[in-house]
């Protein structure tokens, strides 16, 4: 790349994802190439068993006067200097309560708390959290550390920490920045320390008054000085955003609709010229199907219905060949898949459609009439499925995993954004894992820059004593531009109370395993290390191995917190008992297992026909199951108000 050709510079990924971890010194870098999850030789834990933080890595790319991406700019190049600035905040305690997504009909009063149609109902009014703080004192609820400026190669983060933010006079550390050996930025977030700042107890999954956590978000900026034949010039980079999210407890397991799918859907609305009308099978269709199947490793119902050996095993070569064949002979097969997928127009309720996930309007009531009680794929995904069903699609044979040095500068830069976001969830939003419902609105993004969060220099933090759908979605409202902390403030506080409440099949009428919420990040049912050992044991019989692999043998990921080892609820079925498990997860979240891909060396040869070559196994679990009293029956969550406890 000739530096003389650089007209502007931009930071990639447009949105970077960091993740919580409590390892003292160790971390890993999040995914940088699409389709390739983050890697770590020690299974994402340090020698003490603590979970490593995921660093978000940011790059600078040069663009020519026509906006073409020319290549990366870093400090290995003579004549280039980079000065980074990062500003983050946590505003959860100062924001409004999460009751439900404010952009769905239920929030406008079309349905009551049980999802029953009430067309004359009143719009939802979500009150402020910690309402005893009024006026200027609400500023005490915002954790706003000083911005950090950093430059150079291999700069250690010990001198660049976000450690001077406070809530109610208590210091809260939100992370640090450092640089790598080429001067790229590394952002590391919090360490999973969630506490009450006033002695309050946990009471709910999302709106715990008097509590805080150390997630955060905010803008990433840079100034690049280039010295070339024309002298020295300073360019201000097109900025990015960083979000600190909870850990990924199922690395490489992706959702049917990822965060990248969600933002790609917005790009299709705002920048339709960027989207092709004719889908390509392995880019636009196969991921939706295969992601459903891959969730077999985190939910036993999905294993049963869409997993290994099932009629809808979308990792099966024969099924892939049929799905990728545009001939009329296979059209009935394709049409049957389309008819199985939930339509995102949400005109009717489709309880048995795909994906088998709860939706934004989930309630535990069997009388729920709201179509949004179940999740649909995005409009763009569904449009691709419709074209695919008709046979109107292309097939480009995959060439294998991408390699960084073989990618064009454009593939590298845009791939950084795709790789970061495809490891996040695009729904359901109740409220979510990494971010929630505001991210599906075009008003959140810069008009001429897909995937770039729109900035707001003068933050507005007070929209009245309660926030309604009208206020939330209005021009000039809280979605119309963001400042530090404005992405994560909509989320649950603390994140652990929500994560440990995200179960599957809350109501007995729905079956034992499905529907589910976010198994791709928060597993429900897992293949344990003990059962994995049986699968690899040459002395074990095929029957023993089949049993170890079976649906009924999968163990609850939250056993020891919410469940016992047999999948029964600990301490009976009361709300107080559930809260005991949530409190335990706040303290010991790092002792839960991480589900990771492992090769299965099955022996003898007969076993190799019975099981896949790669499996996902729960690793690193350190929590012992409790021996106290357990409930013997599945609880009837229909009697529990979902606003109190999911």
Secondary structure, DSSP 8 states (H G I E B T S, - for coil): --GGG--EEEEESSEEEEE----SS-EEE---BTTB----TTTTB-TTS-B-EEEEEEEEEEE-TT--EEEEE-TTSTTEEEEEEE--BB-GGGSB--SS-TTSGGGGTSB-TTS-B-TT-----EEBSSTT--GGGGGGG-B----EEEESSS--GGGSB---EEETTEEE---EEEE-TTS-EEEE------EESSS----SSSB-TTEE-S-EEEEEEEEEEEEETTEEEEEE-B-EEEEEE---SBTT---SSBHHHHHHHHHHHH-GGGS-SSEEIIIIIHHHHHHHHHGGGT-HHHHHHHSTTSTT-TT-HHHHHHHT--SGGGHHHHHHHHHHB--TT--S--TTSBS-BB-TT--S-TT---GGGB----HHHHHHHHHHHHT-EE-----SS--GGGS-HHHHHHHHHHHHHTTSB----SS-SS--GGGG-GGGB-TTSTT-B-B-SS------SEE-HHHHHSTTSTTSSB-TTTTGGGS-BSHHHHHTT--B--SGGG-SS-SBS-TTTS-SEE--HHHHHHHH-TTS-HHHHHHHHSGGG-EETTBTTTB-TTS-BBT-S-HHHHHHHHHHHHHHGGGS-EEEEEE----SHHHHTTS-SEEEEEE--------S-B-SS---GGGS-TTT--
